[in-house]
Amino acid sequence: MPTFANRVSGFGTTIFTEINELAAQHNAVNLGQGRPDFDGPPEVIDALMRAAQEGARVNQYPPGAGSIHLRNAIALHAGRFYNLDVDPARGVLVTPGATEAVFASLLGLVDPGDEVIVIEPYFDSYVPGITMIGAVPVYVPLHPPNWTFDEQELRAAFSPKTRAIIVNSPQNPTGRVFTWDEQKRIADLCVEHDVVCISDEVYEHLVFDNARHIPMAAMPDMFERTVTVSSLGKTFSVTGWKIGWVYGAPELITGVGRAHQFVAFAANHPGQEAAVHALGLPGTYFEDFQAMYTAKRDLMMQALSLGGLKSAKPEGTYFVMADFSDVFDGDSVQFARYLTTDIGVACIPPGFFYCPEHAHLARTQARFAFCKSDDTLREAGERLAKLLR
Ligand SMILES: Cc1ncc(COP(=O)(O)O)c(C=O)c1O
């Protein structure tokens, strides 16, 4: 009887599925998945409707690399916010979301047997992507409570077999935004070992207070060895549209494109036209977006402290990691189940974002997503307060 391939046999059902099901059964406030419970900007949604109504030009296949309008808009956005000089014709590729952009980058730039460095805790698609292409993940943990990497551990991860490193800042799930100095340490090692950087910057516009997002491609000597991944989902609260992209030096993007043409070929065309409108919104859109999320971040911090959970204030993203050891005896999976079933708030146990050897680092941590309405976050605070009773 046919069965599935060895490369997927270890994947199983994700913890997200289990927690979502538990949350639904127990009517919990679901702060597990990073899925906004509010809508994107009306003018961006109108742009999608207009695009689809325009007819065959937009409702049939776009060029595989993406509509030239969107590739121009992505290059303009990189120039406008980061002063980067991106070639829209040869240095940009549009993908169905950042997830495919990372996977196509791995397929197009890394060979079987090569090593790929992953910073932990990591976004859950990275390691399956690495193993599916026959490459080997090498892990560098961020250490709680401040979620920084140890320079010696980072250096030790680089070897003659290292082909690439995946960097994600602003970082899911820790909420860290790497400083210029931290990124310089990564960049220096990439240059020293001639390594490609796959930089996942989907939270590029979600930074708070004094934190500043610096693309890895803008670090000295990094443009020619970096592919930058981003997407529409987070910045415009339309995660369901799955429009993403990757840009960088044409020599690298050509490799990514060769893989992408046989994985997805193209991303949905009306969404690409709407993305042109979104990326061109005035600066006030991006400022208001940050202000909205700063307020949500603060509501989340209040909710955590009502429950006696300790956490470093996130500098970016819509995630926070919180230490529950003052209010619960047990590990993070037991805590996530208890919180969902008995307290009525769902969170994610972050051990699944580590290799087994490093999972103990997150034994007393839980990840909460605050891309939720203010009322939902207040309700979460009232429920979390039960932890202290
Ligand atoms: C770090 C990171 N990268 C990529 C993605 C996926 O983005 P997309 O939905 O555009 O594939 C996410 C979504 O949660 C993420 O947190």
The ligand as a Tripos MOL2 file, in Angstrom:
@<TRIPOS>MOLECULE
LIG
   16    16     1     0     0
SMALL
NO_CHARGES

@<TRIPOS>ATOM
      1 C1          8.9150   35.0570   10.7860 C.3       1 LIG1
      2 C2          7.8320   34.6970    9.8330 C.ar      1 LIG1
      3 N1          8.1600   34.4340    8.5560 N.ar      1 LIG1
      4 C3          7.2190   34.1020    7.6470 C.ar      1 LIG1
      5 C4          5.8890   34.0280    8.0100 C.ar      1 LIG1
      6 C5          4.8870   33.6120    6.9850 C.3       1 LIG1
      7 O1          4.5330   34.6550    6.1660 O.3       1 LIG1
      8 P1          3.5200   34.4120    4.9500 P.3       1 LIG1
      9 O2          2.1620   34.2340    5.5140 O.co2     1 LIG1
     10 O3          3.6730   35.6330    4.1210 O.co2     1 LIG1
     11 O4          3.9790   33.1700    4.2450 O.co2     1 LIG1
     12 C6          5.5010   34.2960    9.3180 C.ar      1 LIG1
     13 C7          4.0840   34.1870    9.7270 C.2       1 LIG1
     14 O5          3.7570   34.0520   10.8810 O.2       1 LIG1
     15 C8          6.5070   34.6400   10.2600 C.ar      1 LIG1
     16 O6          6.1980   34.8870   11.5360 O.3       1 LIG1
@<TRIPOS>BOND
     1     1     2 1
     2     2     3 ar
     3     2    15 ar
     4     3     4 ar
     5     4     5 ar
     6     5     6 1
     7     5    12 ar
     8     6     7 1
     9     7     8 1
    10     8     9 2
    11     8    10 1
    12     8    11 1
    13    12    13 1
    14    12    15 ar
    15    13    14 2
    16    15    16 1
@<TRIPOS>SUBSTRUCTURE
     1 LIG1         1 GROUP 0 **** ****
